[in-house]
Amino acid sequence: MFLYVVPVLVLAALVVLAATVKILREYERAVVFTLGRFQRVRGPGLVLLLPFFQEMVRVDLRIRVIEIPSQDVISHDNVSMKVDAVLYFNVVDPEKAIIHVQNYLPATNMLAQTTLRAVLGQHELDEMLSERKKLSADVQSILDAQTETWGIKVSNVEIRTVELTDNMVRAIAKQAEAERDRRAKIIHAEAEFQASQTLVNAAQILGSVPAAMQLRYLQTLTEIGAEQNSTVVFPMPIDIIKPFLELLDKAGKPAGANGADRALPLKGVPLSVPDANA
């Protein structure tokens, strides 16, 4: 009989010892209850409990990472999409995390899903694509405010993927192409304006100095002559031939002995010639 009692007593002692002595790691805390009532938060290290009168719940204080499943979201401009995100949080108050919520892990996950749909539904598609960091910060601040009563701190929310339908992807591609064409036309128009303005300034400078215009003309002839052309046709500027025209005008009007112009005979009027015998 004694041989059967000893193993039972040893087994009972081991059970009592296991229920009495608890060892917590550095990142763990123990929420201790005495006869069902909260006593205090203990740990880390060695924790002694009264067997059958006290019990504890382990709480991990490390940052947890939860993948928020893909959510169907309708934006403010009625665009359907699927959005998923990643949630980072940790327990900062073990007492609230155990007492105020039944299971803080799935509760935080469900709250993150509903908050993500609610926040993104208030913004348009362009904002979701261009201001993802700002929207993530908005979701994080709302979640942090709501989970504060649970003793949970939401440190970060990252919107990971925004999945659009094929029709919407094609529409966005057409919009981007039209935007690129618009910018190219604006740049080309600005270049034309600057070139024309430069030509106007150059024309004003050349027009103010006639010699500069002639030099520019001669430079153009030099550039044309450098090319392999058999025949070159170019207009003659009036500024170059004007001095020659003035010389021709002067040569066509001979001066008389006294400086006056000789009288030319009129057509049909005979000239009077003196008699040689007179």
MORA-V826356 format. One record per residue. N is the residue number from 1. RES is the residue in one letter. SS is DSSP state (H for helix, E for strand, C for the rest). Layout:
BEGIN
[[N & RES & SS] [N & RES & SS]]
END
This chain:
BEGIN
[[1 & M & C] [2 & F & H] [3 & L & H] [4 & Y & H] [5 & V & H] [6 & V & H] [7 & P & H] [8 & V & H] [9 & L & H] [10 & V & H] [11 & L & H] [12 & A & H] [13 & A & H] [14 & L & H] [15 & V & H] [16 & V & H] [17 & L & H] [18 & A & H] [19 & A & H] [20 & T & H] [21 & V & E] [22 & K & E] [23 & I & E] [24 & L & E] [25 & R & C] [26 & E & C] [27 & Y & C] [28 & E & E] [29 & R & E] [30 & A & E] [31 & V & E] [32 & V & E] [33 & F & E] [34 & T & E] [35 & L & C] [36 & G & C] [37 & R & E] [38 & F & E] [39 & Q & E] [40 & R & E] [41 & V & E] [42 & R & E] [43 & G & C] [44 & P & C] [45 & G & E] [46 & L & E] [47 & V & E] [48 & L & E] [49 & L & C] [50 & L & C] [51 & P & C] [52 & F & C] [53 & F & C] [54 & Q & E] [55 & E & E] [56 & M & E] [57 & V & E] [58 & R & E] [59 & V & E] [60 & D & E] [61 & L & C] [62 & R & C] [63 & I & C] [64 & R & E] [65 & V & E] [66 & I & E] [67 & E & E] [68 & I & E] [69 & P & E] [70 & S & E] [71 & Q & E] [72 & D & E] [73 & V & E] [74 & I & E] [75 & S & C] [76 & H & C] [77 & D & C] [78 & N & C] [79 & V & C] [80 & S & E] [81 & M & E] [82 & K & E] [83 & V & E] [84 & D & E] [85 & A & E] [86 & V & E] [87 & L & E] [88 & Y & E] [89 & F & E] [90 & N & E] [91 & V & E] [92 & V & C] [93 & D & C] [94 & P & H] [95 & E & H] [96 & K & H] [97 & A & H] [98 & I & H] [99 & I & H] [100 & H & C] [101 & V & C] [102 & Q & C] [103 & N & C] [104 & Y & H] [105 & L & H] [106 & P & H] [107 & A & H] [108 & T & H] [109 & N & H] [110 & M & H] [111 & L & H] [112 & A & H] [113 & Q & H] [114 & T & H] [115 & T & H] [116 & L & H] [117 & R & H] [118 & A & H] [119 & V & H] [120 & L & H] [121 & G & C] [122 & Q & C] [123 & H & C] [124 & E & C] [125 & L & H] [126 & D & H] [127 & E & H] [128 & M & H] [129 & L & H] [130 & S & H] [131 & E & C] [132 & R & H] [133 & K & H] [134 & K & H] [135 & L & H] [136 & S & H] [137 & A & H] [138 & D & H] [139 & V & H] [140 & Q & H] [141 & S & H] [142 & I & H] [143 & L & H] [144 & D & H] [145 & A & H] [146 & Q & H] [147 & T & H] [148 & E & H] [149 & T & H] [150 & W & H] [151 & G & C] [152 & I & E] [153 & K & E] [154 & V & E] [155 & S & E] [156 & N & E] [157 & V & E] [158 & E & E] [159 & I & E] [160 & R & E] [161 & T & E] [162 & V & E] [163 & E & E] [164 & L & E] [165 & T & C] [166 & D & H] [167 & N & H] [168 & M & H] [169 & V & H] [170 & R & H] [171 & A & H] [172 & I & H] [173 & A & H] [174 & K & H] [175 & Q & H] [176 & A & H] [177 & E & H] [178 & A & H] [179 & E & H] [180 & R & H] [181 & D & H] [182 & R & H] [183 & R & H] [184 & A & H] [185 & K & H] [186 & I & H] [187 & I & H] [188 & H & H] [189 & A & H] [190 & E & H] [191 & A & H] [192 & E & H] [193 & F & H] [194 & Q & H] [195 & A & H] [196 & S & H] [197 & Q & H] [198 & T & H] [199 & L & H] [200 & V & H] [201 & N & H] [202 & A & H] [203 & A & H] [204 & Q & H] [205 & I & H] [206 & L & H] [207 & G & H] [208 & S & H] [209 & V & C] [210 & P & H] [211 & A & H] [212 & A & H] [213 & M & H] [214 & Q & H] [215 & L & H] [216 & R & H] [217 & Y & H] [218 & L & H] [219 & Q & H] [220 & T & H] [221 & L & H] [222 & T & H] [223 & E & H] [224 & I & H] [225 & G & H] [226 & A & H] [227 & E & C] [228 & Q & C] [229 & N & C] [230 & S & C] [231 & T & C] [232 & V & C] [233 & V & C] [234 & F & C] [235 & P & C] [236 & M & C] [237 & P & C] [238 & I & H] [239 & D & H] [240 & I & H] [241 & I & H] [242 & K & H] [243 & P & H] [244 & F & H] [245 & L & H] [246 & E & H] [247 & L & H] [248 & L & H] [249 & D & H] [250 & K & H] [251 & A & H] [252 & G & C] [253 & K & C] [254 & P & C] [255 & A & E] [256 & G & C] [257 & A & C] [258 & N & C] [259 & G & C] [260 & A & C] [261 & D & E] [262 & R & C] [263 & A & C] [264 & L & C] [265 & P & C] [266 & L & C] [267 & K & C] [268 & G & C] [269 & V & C] [270 & P & C] [271 & L & C] [272 & S & C] [273 & V & C] [274 & P & C] [275 & D & C] [276 & A & C] [277 & N & C] [278 & A & C]]
END
